[in-house]
Amino acid sequence: MSDTTNQSNDTPQGENGRQAQKGPIIPKSPSEALRPERVPEPPKRSKKARGQVVLFLNFIMTMAVLVCVVAVIGFYYATSTYRNPGPLQTNTNFIIRNGAGLAEIASNLERNAIISDARIFRYITATHLSAGESLKAGEYEIKARASMSDIMELLKSGKSILYSVSFPEGLTVRQMFNRMLEDQVLEGDLPAALPAEGSLRPDTYKFSRGTKRAEIIQQMAAAQQKIVDQIWDKRDSSLPLRSKEEFVTLASIVEKETGVADERAHVASVFLNRLGKGMRLQSDPTIIYGLFGGDGKPADRPIYQSDLKRETPYNTYVIKGLPPTPIANPGKDALEAVANPWKTQDLYFVADGTGGHVFAATLEEHNANVKRWRKLEADKGSDPNIAVDGQPEEQPADDGAAVVPPKKKKIN
């Protein structure tokens, strides 16, 4: 064979019978022989594989992550703002009206520059309120730089600013009503009809802004009823009083007769002794009530001797026994003095010129005391026509002024 034939037969055949690339055979080292052949590149994804569903899902995942990040940042900002000091520079009062909702309260707080963001206050406060719970109406003192959290706790507690109205012992119902009308914080109208004289308890009553006058009257009436019942149940069983109404009436007279606490039980004993003997009480405060009623005596109007004879249903210089109703609202001390008076034989008392009274068991002693009082008043230049503070001078009489005391009837 020729060389040409041998060369043709020795040529290696490629894949599918194709001839391999011609050229000399280059020997390889063992490491080169072990090196893997080049891997062909994978085929490119088709456009169908990159469809709208995949792109939408990728968008959703991205947005979800962003929302979570924003929510975490927003939550941190809101809670920090809720707890951090607020914008208020000085202490101020804030009023929540009855029936105000959380949205209204939050808006008013922001409007008054007490908080920085009404929405943060509204939504976070809502999470602190249980079912049926709300921020309470009233007037509150908000401290400077108070946080929303502090404000929420205050408004939730109901510890609003308390005001007070005071009614001293011995005021009439009308005088108490006038005092309530003068109070600018109380709201609402007074009842058209006055409660019974003696039915309201003198005391100091605390209330928050928005309280109605009628509410205070209800408290006063309930308190007086309670204290009268308690003291009446523990009274001396020998009292010549037939009912709680008579009990309160006499206590109102004692209340008006003396402002000296240690004298009340002594004055009560004088009136009870006189009732027991059928003597007229001869109490100046009953004259005043008969002349001026619940409005009270003008400060510059004294009681004259001529007033002692003025016929009114309340003038105990004219009528026998107790007047038809109390003449004022007695306090606890006057009620207790009548329920448990001193045990004395005294039937008279007159002013001693120092704010108190001197007492006497006999007419002779009493007349001497009256003369002493008149001399003291004359030395001051007082009008001799002014009536004696206490029973005036008397002379024994059998004109039927004395009456048989009524039989005692126990009232439970």
Salt bridges, closest charged atoms under 4 A:
GLU104 OE2 - ARG97 NE 2.91
ASP117 OD1 - ARG119 NE 3.77
GLU133 OE2 - LYS156 NZ 3.89
GLU139 OE1 - ARG209 NE 2.53
GLU141 OE2 - LYS143 NZ 3.73
GLU187 OE1 - LYS212 NZ 3.53
ASP229 OD1 - LYS244 NZ 2.85
ASP236 OD2 - LYS343 NZ 2.36
GLU246 OE2 - ARG242 NH2 2.96
GLU255 OE2 - ARG264 NH2 3.60
GLU263 OE1 - HIS357 ND1 3.00
ASP295 OD1 - ARG174 NE 3.43
ASP307 OD2 - ARG301 NH1 2.81
ASP307 OD1 - ARG310 NH1 3.70
ASP333 OD2 - ARG264 NH1 3.78
ASP346 OD2 - HIS266 NE2 2.56
GLU377 OE2 - LYS380 NZ 3.42
ASP379 OD2 - LYS375 NZ 3.34
ASP389 OD1 - HIS357 NE2 3.92
GLU393 OE1 - ARG374 NE 3.75
GLU394 OE2 - ARG274 NH2 3.43
